[in-house]
Amino acid sequence: MIVTVKWLRDFVDLRLSVEELIDRLTMVGLEVDAVHERFAHLEGVITARVELVRKHPNADRLRLCEVTDGSRRYQIVCGAPNVREGVIAPLALAGVTLPGGVTLREARVRGELSEGMLCSQKELGLGEDADGIWLLPQDTPIGAPLADALGGTDTILDVSITPNRADCLSILGIAREVAAICNSPLRYPSIALEETGPTIDSLASVTVENPAGCPRYAARLIQGVTIGPSPQWLSKRLEAVGVRSINNIVDITNYVLMEMGQPLHAFDFDRLAGHRIVVRSAQENERFTTLDGVERTLFDDTLLICDGQGPVAIAGIMGGLDSEISSDTRRVLIESAYFQPQSIRRSSKKLGLRTESSYRFERGVDPEGVIRALDRAAQLMMEVGGGEPATGRIDVYPNPIVMPTLALRVDRTNRFLGTDFKSSEMAGALRSIEMQVDDSDPQALRVNPPAFRQDVVREVDLTEEIARLLGYDRVPVSYPKSSGISAPQDPHLRMREEVRALLQGFGLNELVTYSFISRQALSKLRLPSDDPRLHPVEIMNPISDEQAVMRTSLIPGLIETAQHNLDHRNEDLKLFELSRVFIPSGEKPLPDEHYHLAGVMAGKRYSYPLYGGEEEVDYTDVKGVVEQTMDLFHLDGEMRYRTENVPPYMDPWRSASISYNGEIIGAVGQVHPEVEKAFDLKKKLLIFELDFDQVFARKRHHPMYKPLPKFPSVVRDMAIVVDESVPVQEPLDLILSQHEHLLEAIEVFDVYRSAQFGEGKKSIGYRLVYRALDRSLTDEEVNSIHTQMVKKVLNTYDASLR
Amino acid sequence: MEENIRTLLDTARKDIAVARDDSKILEQIRVRYLGRKGELAQFFKDLPKAPPDRRPDIGKLLNEVKIELEQQISEALDRAGAQQNRPKTPFDVTVPGRKPLVGRLHPITQTMLEISRIFHRLGFETVEGPEVELDYYNFEALNIPKDHPARDMQDTFYVSEDIVLRTHTSPIQVRVMEKRQPPIRIIAPGKTYRRDSDVTHTPMFHQVEGLMVGDNISFGDLKGILTIFVHQMFGQNIGLRFRPSFFPFTEPSAEVDIQCVICGGSGCRVCSQTGWLEILGSGMVDPEVFKMVGYDPEVVTGFAFGMGIERIAMLKYGIDDLRLFFENDLRFLRQF
C-alpha cells in the first residue's frame, strides 16, 4: 500500500518525523518496506517559457531557444521537434544531475552557448515520453521548481499490509493507526451532499439475486456531469500513489478507493439497459468482455453485475467495455458494494485477473463504509464534474452484518502475554482504534470491534491488538519452566549425522541438490519401463520442465552436479549427497520418502602432486568408501559385491551390486557409457548408491566386546595361480566355508599378473591367521590344517601354487 | 692448594673447549678430571693434609669445581650427541604437510546443525515430516482455509488437488500434536518448496520449525527462548526486536529482527537501510490450530517459530547469491 505523508496529514496531525513514523508504524505491525522523497531528484529543474526559437547557425536539426523563468533569460540549444515559441517546459540548469546520470554544464553546442537543457518526461525519469520536450499545461506558473508544478515534494511510503489487515488498505486506514500511535484524533473527510434531483428510486433499480455473494449493494446517480480531464490536485494525488489519471469521474472512483479502501464502479447510466442493475451468478461458460478488451469465459460461481440485458461488470473485479465512462457520458451510476470475500477471491483466481478492487474485496472491505464511500464519491464527482445527484441512494442490504461482542479477560490476557497491563491500558489501546469498550467489569471487558475490523472475532484477536498497540517491547522476557528432562535423540537422524561426518572425513564434499528433476534426466538412466523410478511424483504446476518431477533417484542430480563442476574445471571430484527420494506408493495418498546415499568420484586420488597424487581414482577407491561406511552400521550379516543385478545406469562390466544377506541395498562402479553419452559427460565417473533406510533398518546398536587373545597367532600365506575368471572373493569364501575354528582371519594381500603364469591367469596371495584361544598352536597343527586348505582351493579352482 | 685447584679448573675448561663436542675426547676429559683416579679425586684425597682451618673452604671449592666440570662435560656431551644425529643433507621443515583429504559439509547442513544444537541444549527434540504433504496439514490444519488470502503468502507447488510440496515446515507441528499430548518441545528442520524463482528465491529451500506447548507458556516465554537462540547464534551482544506481523497459525505473531550483522545497525544495502534484518517468524499458537488437533486452548498455550536456513547461512557466511547453495560448485563448497 502506497501512502504519501501529505495525504495522511489530511486525516491526522502527524507529530512525528518521517523516521519516527516509519519506526512506529513498523512496530505496530505495518512494516514500511520502502520510503522515498518524491521529486527529490528534480532539484534545480524549473518551469520556463520558450520565448524565441531560431535556427542554429551550424546545425540543421538544432534550434537556438531563448527561454525565460520570468526574471532571467537563458539561451538553450534544443533538438526537440516540438519546441515552439510560447510553450512551457521543464528547464534543467547547469549542475543538475539527470536520472540517466549525466550532470549538466554550460556548454557550447556546435559553437553556440547552451545554459541548460529543455527536458522530455523520459529524461527526467517521470514517464516514457521521449519524443520531444515535455510540454507542460499553459497555466503552469513559470520560474517555479518543477516539483511544485507537479504537486510538490512529498514522502512516499510503501507499507506492507499483512492479509489480515484489510482495514489498512487505504490512506484513512493507515491514518487511523497513526492516530492511535500519536494519540491524536482521526479526522474523517466531511461529506456534505446537496440532493436536488428526483429520487433515485424513480430513475433506477437494483435487484440482488445472490445476496450471499453480494450482501450489500448501494448506488447513487448523478445527472448532468461533464466528463473531462481531472483537476491538477486530483491527478497529482493519484500519480503520487502510482495511479494513472484517466478522466475526472473515473479518477474520483480511484481516489475514494485509495482514500477509504472501498472499491467503486462508475457506470454510464444511459448505457445500462432498462436503467437497472441485477446482481447474479454467471452461467458456466458465459462470455464477457472486460474493459481491458479481453473476452473472458466465466464460471457458474462468478458473480456478475448485469443491466436489463446482460452483464456489465464482473462483480468486484473489473467492469465491462460497453458501460464504461466515455467522453459523452452525462449520467453516472456509482456502485459501492460489499461482496463476499471468498467469492471474489475464487473468481479472481479462476479468471487469473487481479485488480486493486479484487485485492480489497477478497480481504474484506468495510460493510459500513460502503455508504460513506458512496456519498464521498458523489460529492467529489460533483465538485470535479458538475451535475446534480438524484435524491437518496439505493441500499440493498437485506441481512446486515453484525459484529460480535467479545469478552476480554484481563487476567488471562496478561497471563497469555506474560505481562502486567492494567485493565484501563487495555481498554485505552482498543478504543484508540475505534473499538467500543464496556469496562463496567474491569476484569472482563466487553468489546465491540468496528465493522472494518472483520479480522477481530475472538478474544485472542483482541489480545493481539493490545500487545501490538501497547508494544511488544513492553512484554518482559521470561523463560518457560523446564522439566529438566532432555528429549530423546532420533537414531536415524544421528546416524545420518555420523555418516555425513565420516564421508567428510574421507574427503568427500556434501551436496544439496534440488528434490525435483526433469523427466528427461530420469529417462537417461536406461531404466526398464516398469521400473517405479520411471513413475515419479509429478508436479502439476512446475516452474519448468527441468524441475517437473520429484526425484526417484539421487543419480541424475549427482551426475549433473559432477558435470557442472567438470565444466568449471573442478576436475577432481569427491562428492556425496544423503537425502530423500520420492517413490509413489500404490494405496497411500503420499509417496514413500526414503533416504538414499549416493556419491561420485573422478580425477586424482590425492590432489597433491608432490606426493605422487597424479594417480586417478578407481573402483577400489569408491568401493573402499562404501565398505568403510557400511562398517559404521556394525552389520553382522553377509555383504556381497556381485556382477549380477547391476543397475542399468551403471557399466555392467565395471560395476557391482551390493547385497546384504541376499537383499540388494546398493551399487558401486562406473557410469554406463550410454548414460555418460546421454548426459554428455566428458569424464568417467565412479559412483556409489546405497538405500540408506534399508541399511539403517539392519543396523546393530553397537559392537560387542571380544576378549583380547592371550596366545599368539600363527600366520600362513597361500599364493595361488588361477584363471582370471575366478574372483578373489571365491577362494576366500571357500576357505571360510570350511568353518575351521582355528582360522581367525583371512585377507587378500596380493593380486599379481605376469607372463610367466600364462595367458588369462593371475596370482592371488591370501594371508591366513590361525589362533587358538586356550593355547599356543604348534607348527605341526597349523601346517596340517593349512595344507588341507590349500589342497581344497587348488582342487576346486584348478589352481596351482605359485 | 686452592691455587692448584683453580689452575685445574682453567685447564679443564680449555680442554673442554678444545674438544669441540667430540664425544670420545670428552669422555677422556671426564676420566682425566672426574674419574675415580682423576685429578680432582687426588685433591679430595689430599684434603685431610690441608691445614684444618682451610679445609672447609677448600672442600667447598672442590665441590663447586666438581659440579661445574660435571655440568660442562655433560652439556658438551649432549651437544655431541645431537651432532651425531645430524642428517647429511639439511632437513627442510617448510615442506608442505601430507594433508589427509577432508571434505566439507554443505553450508546448509552446517547451519542446520548449529541451529539444532542450540535448541537441543534447550531441551528441544528434532522431529521430521514428509516433504510431499497433504493440503490439510500444510494449510487447512494451520488455519489457512482454501480461498483465504493468506494462501497468497506462499506460492504452492501442487501434486494434486489435495497434495502439495510443503511450503513450510509448519505441518510437522500439526502431525506431532495429533500424536502426542503436551508438554511438547520440538524443532523440525527440513526442505520446503515454493513456486518462486528469482535472485532472492529458489523453488526449494530449508527451514527449521519450532514448537513449544504446555501449561501457561506465554508470549514472554517465546521472547525468552528466541532471545537465547539469537544470542547463541549471532552473539551475545546482538540487538534484536520483536515486531508485530501476521501468520494464520499464530496470534499474536511476531517477526524477529536482528541488528544488521553487516553494518551493525547503521543502515546498508543488505538491510535496505533499516539497520535490521528479519530472521524468523514466530507467534503464539492460534487457538484454531489447537482445536484442529483436539487440544483445549483454554488449558494449553504455546508458541511456534520458523526460520529460513539459507537466509541465516547467507548472513553468517556473507553469501550474496542464494543460487550458489544449489549449484554445488566445489569452489563454493570448499569454503566452509
Contacts between the chains, C-beta under 8 A, distances in Angstrom:
chain1	res1	chain2	res2	distance
A	26	B	243	6.2
A	27	B	241	7.8
A	27	B	243	6.1
A	27	B	244	7.2
A	28	B	244	6.1
A	29	B	243	7.3
A	29	B	244	3.2
A	29	B	245	6.2
A	29	B	246	7.3
A	31	B	243	7.1
A	31	B	245	7.5
A	31	B	255	7.9
A	33	B	272	8.0
A	34	B	272	7.5
A	162	B	245	6.3
A	162	B	246	3.4
A	163	B	148	7.8
A	163	B	149	4.1
A	163	B	150	4.8
A	163	B	152	6.9
A	163	B	153	6.7
A	163	B	246	6.5
A	163	B	248	8.0
A	164	B	150	7.8
A	164	B	246	4.8
A	165	B	246	7.2
A	341	B	149	7.8
A	342	B	147	4.3
A	342	B	148	7.8
A	345	B	147	5.0
A	345	B	148	7.7
A	345	B	149	6.6
A	346	B	147	5.3
A	349	B	147	7.9
A	362	B	149	5.7
A	363	B	149	5.3
A	415	B	216	6.5
A	415	B	218	6.6
A	416	B	218	6.1
A	416	B	219	6.7
A	416	B	284	7.0
A	416	B	301	6.2
A	417	B	218	6.2
A	417	B	219	4.5
A	417	B	220	6.8
A	417	B	252	7.9
A	418	B	218	3.4
A	418	B	219	5.5
A	418	B	220	2.5
A	418	B	221	6.5
A	418	B	223	7.8
A	419	B	219	7.8
A	419	B	220	7.1
A	458	B	287	6.9
A	460	B	251	5.2
A	460	B	284	7.8
A	460	B	286	7.1
A	460	B	287	5.7
A	461	B	251	6.8
A	463	B	251	7.5
A	463	B	252	6.5
A	464	B	244	7.6
A	464	B	251	5.2
A	464	B	252	3.9
A	464	B	253	7.6
A	467	B	219	6.7
A	467	B	244	7.4
A	467	B	252	4.8
A	468	B	244	3.9
A	468	B	252	6.7
A	472	B	223	7.9
A	472	B	241	7.7
A	472	B	242	4.3
A	472	B	243	6.9
A	472	B	244	6.3
A	472	B	252	7.9
A	472	B	254	6.1
A	473	B	241	7.0
A	473	B	242	7.2
A	475	B	219	5.5
A	475	B	220	5.3
A	475	B	223	6.1
A	475	B	242	7.6
A	476	B	220	5.5
A	476	B	223	7.9
A	477	B	220	6.1
A	477	B	223	4.7
A	477	B	224	4.7
A	477	B	227	5.6
A	478	B	218	6.4
A	478	B	220	3.8
A	478	B	221	5.4
A	478	B	223	7.4
A	478	B	224	5.1
A	479	B	221	6.4
A	479	B	224	4.4
A	479	B	225	7.3
A	479	B	228	8.0
A	480	B	212	6.6
A	480	B	214	6.9
A	480	B	217	5.5
A	480	B	221	4.3
A	480	B	224	7.2
A	480	B	225	7.0
A	482	B	123	5.9
A	483	B	123	7.4
A	483	B	183	6.7
A	485	B	123	7.4
A	486	B	120	7.4
A	486	B	123	5.3
A	487	B	120	7.6
A	487	B	123	6.2
A	487	B	124	6.5
A	487	B	125	3.0
A	487	B	185	6.6
A	487	B	186	7.7
A	488	B	125	6.6
A	489	B	125	7.8
A	489	B	126	7.7
A	490	B	125	7.7
A	490	B	126	5.8
A	490	B	127	7.5
A	490	B	128	7.6
A	493	B	126	5.7
A	493	B	128	7.3
A	497	B	113	7.3
A	500	B	105	5.9
A	500	B	109	6.7
A	501	B	105	7.8
A	503	B	103	6.5
A	504	B	102	6.6
A	504	B	103	4.4
A	504	B	104	6.6
A	504	B	105	5.6
A	505	B	102	6.4
A	505	B	103	7.5
A	506	B	101	7.4
A	506	B	103	6.9
A	507	B	100	7.5
A	507	B	101	3.0
A	507	B	102	5.9
A	507	B	103	5.1
A	508	B	103	4.3
A	509	B	103	4.3
A	509	B	104	5.1
A	509	B	106	7.9
A	509	B	330	6.4
A	509	B	333	4.8
A	509	B	334	6.8
A	510	B	103	6.9
A	510	B	104	6.7
A	510	B	105	4.8
A	510	B	106	4.3
A	510	B	109	5.9
A	510	B	333	7.4
A	511	B	106	6.5
A	511	B	328	4.6
A	511	B	333	7.6
A	512	B	106	4.7
A	512	B	108	5.3
A	512	B	109	7.2
A	512	B	325	6.6
A	512	B	326	6.6
A	512	B	328	7.0
A	513	B	326	6.4
A	513	B	328	6.4
A	514	B	203	7.3
A	514	B	204	5.2
A	514	B	326	5.9
A	515	B	131	6.6
A	515	B	165	8.0
A	515	B	191	6.1
A	515	B	193	7.5
A	515	B	204	5.9
A	516	B	193	8.0
A	516	B	203	7.4
A	516	B	204	7.3
A	537	B	132	5.9
A	537	B	159	5.7
A	538	B	159	6.9
A	539	B	157	5.1
A	539	B	158	7.1
A	539	B	159	6.3
A	539	B	165	7.1
A	540	B	157	7.7
A	540	B	158	4.3
A	540	B	159	6.5
A	540	B	160	6.9
A	541	B	157	6.3
A	541	B	158	5.7
A	541	B	195	6.5
A	542	B	157	7.2
A	543	B	195	6.2
A	543	B	197	5.3
A	543	B	203	5.7
A	547	B	203	6.3
A	550	B	132	6.5
A	550	B	165	7.8
A	561	B	328	4.7
A	564	B	327	6.4
A	564	B	328	7.0
A	564	B	329	6.7
A	565	B	328	7.5
A	565	B	329	6.3
A	565	B	330	5.4
A	568	B	329	6.0
A	568	B	331	7.2
A	570	B	329	6.9
A	570	B	330	4.1
A	570	B	331	6.5
A	573	B	330	7.3
A	574	B	101	7.2
A	574	B	103	6.3
A	575	B	328	7.5
A	575	B	330	7.9
A	576	B	103	7.8
A	580	B	131	6.5
A	580	B	191	7.8
A	582	B	131	7.5
A	582	B	132	6.0
A	589	B	134	6.7
A	589	B	162	7.2
A	589	B	163	6.4
A	590	B	130	5.7
A	590	B	132	5.6
A	590	B	133	7.3
A	590	B	134	6.8
A	590	B	163	6.8
A	591	B	132	5.4
A	593	B	130	5.6
A	593	B	131	6.3
A	593	B	132	7.0
A	606	B	101	6.5
A	607	B	101	7.5
A	608	B	96	7.2
A	608	B	98	7.2
A	608	B	99	7.2
A	610	B	96	6.3
A	611	B	98	5.5
